[in-house]
Amino acid sequence: ITFENKLKDAELKFVVAGSHSLNSLENNGILELLQVDIKIGSHYGMLDMHDIFYGHKTIREYLLIKFDAYLKTIRNILGESIKEHCLAATYDLWTDDFAKRTYLDSTVFWTTKEYELKHSLL
């Protein structure tokens, strides 16, 4: 089997086994992850991915640390806008009928002192 077909099989397995959309193959997040893996492999040589991936527990803990830092940052940014009543929050709920998944997001919008509109997904 050629490397092309091995890659196609791996991409197909990622989509089907993980219930991902075909578009997820072109998502910058997965492409950046793969690029980092290629750089690690070029530096250290042939590696088994199971040896270098952290797994869901470690990544979950890392996510919580990053999210806490983000919340502190966004609170500092939004503090003045809240005092000035220049802040709006929206919540969107939708369902992906194909994947049977429900999503909820929170977005805040605010203006700076220079009347520049800003937004952030929470």
N, C-alpha and C positions, 0 to 999 in steps of 0.2 A: 504494500500500500504506500502510495506517495505521501510526502509531507503535506501536499495540498489537500489530499483526501483525509489525512489524519486531522488536520486543522478544521476542515469542514465537519467531520464527525464530532470533534470536540465542541465546536460551536453549536451544532445541532443538539448534542447532549445537554449543554448548558441551558439552552432554550427549553427543551422538552422536560428534562428532569427537574429543572428549577422553576417551572411554570413562568418563565420570563417571556416577554414579547420579543419578536424578531428585531424590533427597534433597539432593544437593549444591547444588541451586538455593536451598535454604532454610538452608544452612550459614551460620553467622554470619561465618565468614571471608570468603566470597565477597560477602556483603552489606556487610560493612565496607569491603572493597576497592571495591565499586561506589559506596558512599557517599562515600569519599575522592575517587574520580574525579568524582563529581557536584560536590563542593565545589571541586575544582580547576577544573572547567569553569565553574562559576558565577563564580569569581574571574577567570579568564583568558579566558573566552569559549569559542567552539567550538574544540576541539582534536582532533587525530588521535591515537588511543590509541597508535599505533605510536611516536609522538614522546615519550610520557611514561612508557611502561612500561620498566622496567629490563632485563628479560630474565633468562633462567635463570642465566647465568654470574654476573652481579652479585648476584642474589638468593642464589645458592649461597654466594658469598663472605660476604655479609651474614649468612646463616644460620650459617655457621661461626664468625663473630665472636660472634654472639648466643649460640650453643651453648657456646662456650668460657667466656663470662661466666657463663652459667647453671651450668655445671659447677663453677666456682669458688665460686659462691654456695651450691650444694647441698652441696658438700664441707664448707664451713664450717658449714652447718646440721647436717649428719649427723655431723660429727666427734665430738661429745659422745655422741650416741646409739650410735655404733659402740663407743666406749670403755665405755659402760654396758651393752652387749649388748642394746640395745632397738631393734633394727633387723631387718627382714625384707625379703627381695627376692623378687619373683615374676616369672616370664617366661611370657608367653602367646604361643602360635603358633597361627594359624588361617588358613584359606583361604576366600576369597570364591569360592564355586563358580560364581557367575554371571559375575563379572568375571575369574575365573581369576587372582587375585592372592593372594599369600601375605603375611601380616603377622606381625611380631614386635614385642612391646613388653616393656619392663622397667619394673616399678613397685617402688618402695621404700616401706615403711611404717615409721614410727617413732613413739615417744611422747616427749612433752616432759616436763620436770621436773614439770609440773602434771598429768601422765598424760593429756594430750590426744593423741588419735591423729591423726597427719598422714600424708600420702602424696604422692608425686610420680611422675609418668610421666617416665622418663628417655629 
